[in-house]
Amino acid sequence: MNRGDKFLLAGILLVSLLILAALYSRFSRYSTAIKAAQAVVVVQGKVIRRVTLPVPGKSSFVVRGRIGPSTVEIDGAQVRIREAPCSGQVCVRQGWISHPGQSVVCIPGEIIIRIEGANPLDAVTR
């Protein structure tokens, strides 16, 4: 291994470390934004409950919507509607949400659950 090979190897290692540092800083900001998120439960236009995410363990509570009670379940940093009295069950099939900007909506019950917080993404293109 001559002197030129050593400089090339050192350059490659330096560039690799810089790329890893940039990725680490980007993803650490993303995880901070997730930790600062809140689940907001709105029923008939009124904020009923705010829950800071993540929560330790699982918990659930009942929300009285326009057509009856719905069960909201929280597991760590995820939120979903577990049970609802609506006929289509679209809100239940929407599943878990965990990122700022996501929401679960039960139109017949007039229930909205949304995740609020700093979203590190400006836009997504396809």
C-alpha positions in Angstrom: 0.0 0.0 0.0 1.6 3.2 -1.1 1.1 6.8 0.1 -1.6 7.5 -2.5 -3.6 4.5 -1.4 -3.5 5.7 2.2 -4.8 9.2 1.2 -7.6 7.6 -0.8 -8.6 5.4 2.1 -8.5 8.3 4.5 -10.7 10.3 2.2 -13.2 7.6 1.8 -13.4 7.1 5.6 -13.8 10.9 6.1 -16.6 11.1 3.5 -18.3 8.1 5.1 -18.2 9.7 8.6 -19.6 12.9 7.3 -22.5 11.1 5.6 -23.2 9.1 8.8 -23.2 12.3 10.9 -25.6 14.0 8.5 -28.0 11.0 8.6 -27.8 10.9 12.4 -28.7 14.6 12.7 -31.6 14.2 10.3 -33.1 11.2 12.1 -32.5 12.5 15.6 -34.6 15.6 14.7 -37.3 13.4 13.4 -37.5 11.3 16.6 -37.6 14.5 18.6 -40.6 15.7 16.6 -42.3 12.4 17.3 -41.7 12.6 21.0 -43.1 16.1 21.1 -46.4 15.0 19.4 -49.8 15.2 20.9 -53.0 13.2 20.0 -56.0 15.5 19.9 -59.5 14.1 20.2 -62.2 16.3 18.8 -65.9 15.5 19.1 -68.5 17.6 17.3 -66.0 20.4 16.8 -64.8 20.6 20.4 -61.5 19.4 21.7 -62.3 16.7 24.3 -58.8 15.4 25.2 -55.1 16.0 24.4 -52.6 13.2 25.1 -48.9 13.8 24.9 -47.2 11.0 23.0 -45.7 8.5 23.7 -47.5 7.2 26.7 -46.1 4.3 28.8 -48.0 1.0 28.0 -51.5 0.7 26.6 -54.5 2.7 27.6 -58.0 3.3 26.3 -61.0 5.6 26.9 -64.5 6.0 25.7 -65.6 9.0 23.7 -69.3 9.8 23.2 -69.9 10.7 19.6 -73.1 11.8 17.9 -74.3 8.3 17.3 -72.9 6.6 20.5 -69.7 5.7 22.3 -66.4 4.9 20.5 -63.3 3.4 22.2 -60.0 5.1 21.5 -56.9 3.1 22.2 -53.4 4.4 22.7 -50.3 2.2 22.7 -47.0 4.0 23.1 -46.9 6.6 20.3 -49.8 5.1 18.3 -53.5 6.0 18.5 -56.6 4.3 16.9 -60.3 3.9 17.2 -60.8 0.4 18.4 -64.6 0.2 18.5 -67.3 2.4 17.0 -71.0 2.2 16.6 -71.0 3.3 12.9 -72.1 0.8 10.3 -69.2 1.1 7.9 -66.4 0.8 10.5 -64.1 2.9 8.2 -62.6 4.7 11.2 -61.8 1.3 12.9 -60.2 0.0 9.6 -58.0 3.1 9.3 -55.8 1.5 12.0 -53.0 3.1 14.0 -51.7 6.6 13.4 -48.4 7.8 14.9 -47.0 10.7 12.9 -47.8 14.4 13.0 -50.3 15.3 10.3 -52.1 11.9 10.4 -55.7 11.6 11.5 -58.6 9.1 12.0 -62.1 10.4 11.2 -65.4 8.9 12.2 -67.9 10.9 10.1 -71.2 9.5 11.5 -69.9 9.9 15.1 -68.3 13.3 14.3 -65.1 12.2 16.0 -61.6 13.2 14.8 -58.3 12.1 16.2 -55.3 13.8 14.9 -51.6 13.9 15.7 -50.2 17.4 16.2 -46.6 18.3 16.5 -43.5 19.4 14.5 -43.5 17.6 11.2 -39.9 17.4 9.8 -41.2 16.8 6.3 -42.2 19.8 4.2 -43.8 17.8 1.4 -43.9 14.4 -0.2 -43.7 14.0 -3.9 -44.2 10.9 -6.1 
